[in-house]
Amino acid sequence: MRSSIAGLALAVGCLLGGSAAAQDPGMAALESLGRALRGAGAWQAQYRQEYIAAGMSAGDEVAGVVMVAWPDRALFRTGDPATQMMGLNGRVVRLVDLEASSCDDHVLDADEWARVPLAAVLDPSGAVDRFTVMDHGERGFVLVPREPGGVDRLEVVLGDGDLPVEIVVVDPQGSTNRLRFTSWRKSDGPAEGSWLPDPPPGLDCISDSR
């Protein structure tokens, strides 16, 4: 579950901060998403996530609330009340599981950063160098990394206001994360002010960068 939530964060972080090769199929939708997300300090939505392991036709579903802010912040709260949380702030990813009483930090290195869709945020002109951008229906786009990486394919369908109603992330093993979003609204960001969730009481986060 942790890897699926992390993949979700990187998917939602796929914004575009300017104009880049607009003649490419799908680029117009990618740019529309970037403009929409930059239209507020932060956004909040309800989401449902289905993780389908490779070779399976259905998987477990979870639901929660997500907040995102351009260009590189996201916070997912799964469950009601939330028992799993994933925060993304810049290159730092934090996973908190209250049921397992765990907290893990991961810092994306330069190689990881260049290979995930989030890289398109900070280097719009280089997006087409790292990803093949294709159209996906009338209001969507597909990103396929040109080099092997953490995702094999990412599909985004936009709804009203050019915000996503569905994101599908396929990993190199064939597992699929399917996310559906509803009720997008402008937000002030996390109430506690931090995009990285607090660890369980009395527990320090374990960082793989140490």
N, C-alpha and C positions, 0 to 999 in steps of 0.2 A: 504494500500500500504506500509506503514512503516514497518509493521510486516513482509510482504513478502520480503522486501529488507533486513531486518535484518536476516531473515532465509537464504537468498542467501549468505550473508557474511559468516555465520557460515558454510554453505555447502562448499564454495570454500576454506575455511580455513582447510578443512579436509585433512591434509597432514600426512605423517608418517616420523618420523625423524630417522629411523633405522630399525633393523630387529626384527620381533616379530612373532613367531609362523607361519613361512612361509608355513608350511604344510596345514594351514587352507585354504579352498576354498576362492578365491578372494583376499587373502593377497598379492599375487605376484603383482596384478594390483595396490593395495594400495601402496605398496612399490615403484613401478615404478613411480607413481605420485609424491611421496615424493622426489625421486631422481631427477626427471625432474624439479620440482619447486626449488630445492636447487641449480640448475645449473646456476642460475642468481640471481643478487641482487634483481630484481623485474621483473614482467611480466605484459604485457598489452594485452587486447583483446577487440574486439567488442562483445556485447552480446544482445540477445533478450530474454525478460522474459514474460511468460504468467502465470498469476495467475488465477487458476480455483477454485472457491469456492466449498465447499462440496455440492454434489448433482447436480452440473452443468457439462455440457459437454465441454464448452468453456469459455474463459475469456478474459479480456482485455490484450493487449500486449503493452509493452514499450520496448525501446531500449536505449542503452547507451554504455559507456566505463567502463571497470573495470581494476584496477591494483591490483595485489596481491604480497605479499612478504612473504617468509617463515620466521618464523613459524606462525605469528599471526597478520599480517597487511593486510588490504584490503581497497580499496576506490572505490565506485561505483558512477558514474555520470549518471543520467537518463535524457534523453532529449537532444536536440541540438538547442540552448544552454541548458546546464544542469539546471533543475529547482528543482530536488531532488537529494540529495547526502547522502551517508551512508559511514561513516568511521569506521574502526575497528583498534584499536591499543592496543594490549595486551588484557586486559579484558574490555576496554572502548569502547562502541558503541555510535556513535553520528549520529543522523538523522537530516538533515537540509532540510526544504521545503521552497524554496524561494517564491512560489506562496502563501502559507499560512503564510509566515513570521514567521516560527517557528524553534526552535532548541532544541532538546532533547538529553540528555546524559543518558546512562545507564551503570552501572558497574556490570558485571556478578559476582554474588557471587559464593562461592565455590561449592554450590549445583548445580547451573546452569552450571558452568564450567565443572563439572564432567559428566553432562548428555548430553552435545552437542557434535557433532562429532569433534569439534576443540580440545577436550581433548586428542584425539589420537595423536596430534602434540607433546605435551610436555611429554607424557608418553607412548611411543610406546609399551613397554612391558605390559602395563596395558590396551591397546586397546581391547584386546580380553576378558578382564575381564568385560568391560563396554558395549561392542558391540558384537553382532553376525556378523561376517564378512562372506559374501557369494559371489560367483562369479556371474557375470552379463554379459552373452554373452562371446565372445572371449576376449574382451578388456575392461572389466569393473568390478565393485564390488558394493556390497550393504552393508550398515551398518544399523543394527537394534538395537536400545538401549535395553539393558537387563532390564533396569528400565524405567518407564514412565518418559517422559521429554518433551522438546520443540519440538522434531521431532519424528515421528512414524517410518519413513523409509527414507533412503537417497540412491539414485541410481546414479552412476557415470559411464559414458562411455568415454573412452580415445580415442584420435585420434593420428595423427602423432606427434612424439616427446613425447608421453605419457602425453600430456596435455589434459584437458577435452574438449570434444565437446558438451556434454550434462550433466546436473545435474538436477535431479528431487528430490524435497523435499516434502514429504507427512507429514502433521501435524496430531496430534491425532484426530482432528475433521473431517479429510478426505479431507481438502483443499490441493491443489497441486500447487507448484511452479515449472515450467518447464523452464529451462534456456539453451539456445544454444549459443555456443561460436565460434567465427571465428577469424582468423588473429592474433594468438598469436605471440608476439615478445618480445624480451628482452627490459627492460625499466630501466631508472634511478630512477623511483619512481615519486611521485607528484612534479610538477614543483615548487610549493611553499614550498616544503620540509616537510609538515605536512600531516600525514595520516588522521587527523581529520579535516573535512572541516570547514571553517570559518562560524560563524553564520551570518545571515542577518545584514546589517549595523544598528547599534544602538540597537541591541537586544542581551541579554545575554542568554546563553543556560540554560535550566531548567534541573536540575539533580535530579533523583529519589533517589540518595544516600544521599542527604542532610537530 
